[in-house]
Amino acid sequence: SGANATGRALASRVSRRSSSSSSPVSASHRRIALSSPAVAKDDKPPEVDSPAKVKPGTTALLKSAGKGMRYFLRVPKRYDAKNGARLIVFLHGSNMNGLAYLRSFEAKKWCDDDIICCPNGENSAGADQYNFGFESGPLVADVTEEVQKAFKTTITYVGGHSQGAFLTYSVILNYP
């Protein structure tokens, strides 16, 4: 399609520009741009069977007890059960995974005091790559509710990148 051709052309221009020695992008910016949120295989957090088992300062992989969606959950080091914390549910783009986005948040030190929940799309697209589908909205709502029951949350934000951004609209419109 035209959109895909435009995306390929843009990616090609970006690739040529970032590898060129006369690039207007500084070397430090190139390193940042080239350090993708890909996750090393040995960086996988442990799998647990309940969000309540994720202790402050740790990240775990879970499978929703309700509808079975897999998700990564990070509880901040300074989580206080009495006061609670904000819950950030962030939905990945196509052919990505929730852990890559969670690790990006950590690397940038974004949301250090928030509970971060990053579901994986339910449709596999290869090694550690997933896509959300038309039925993902209720699955994300189920995961969100499961985390809210396990932890005191002060407010919940749902957002996403690319495919995850489209899904965000579905979640917030159908599961307010």
C-alpha positions, 0 to 999 in steps of 0.5 A, a space after each residue: 500500500 501507499 502507506 507502507 511504501 512511504 514508511 519504507 522510504 522514510 526508514 531508508 532515508 533515516 537509515 542512510 542519514 544515521 549511517 552517513 559520516 556527514 550526518 547532522 545527527 550527533 554520534 551520541 544521538 545515533 547511539 541512542 537511536 540505534 540502541 533499540 528497546 530489544 531485550 536480551 534473552 537472559 533479561 527475561 523476568 521470572 514468571 509468577 502466577 499472581 500480580 500480588 507476588 511481584 514485589 516492589 523493585 521487581 518485574 515479572 511476567 504473568 498470565 492473566 487469570 481471567 482471559 489468559 493475556 500475558 503481560 509484564 508488570 513492574 512494581 516501583 521500589 518505593 511502592 507504598 501499599 497505604 498510599 498506592 501508586 499510579 498505574 501505567 498500562 502501555 501497549 506495544 506497537 506491531 511486531 514488538 513485545 511489552 518487555 521492550 517498552 517496559 525496559 525503555 521506560 526504565 532506561 529513560 527513568 520514566 515513571 520510576 514511582 509508578 506501577 507499569 503494566 505492558 501486555 504482550 499482544 496475543 498473536 505471535 509474530 515470531 521470536 518475542 514479537 507479538 501483535 494485538 488483534 480485534 479481540 484485544 480490548 477485553 483482554 487488556 481490560 481484564 489485565 488492568 483490572 487484575 493489577 488494580 485488584 492486587 495493588 492500590 492504584 491512585 489513577 490508571 493511564 492507558 497509552 500505546 505506540 502505533 498499534 498499541 495506540 489504536 488499541 488504547 482507543 478501544 480500551 478507553 472507549 469500551 472499558 472506561 
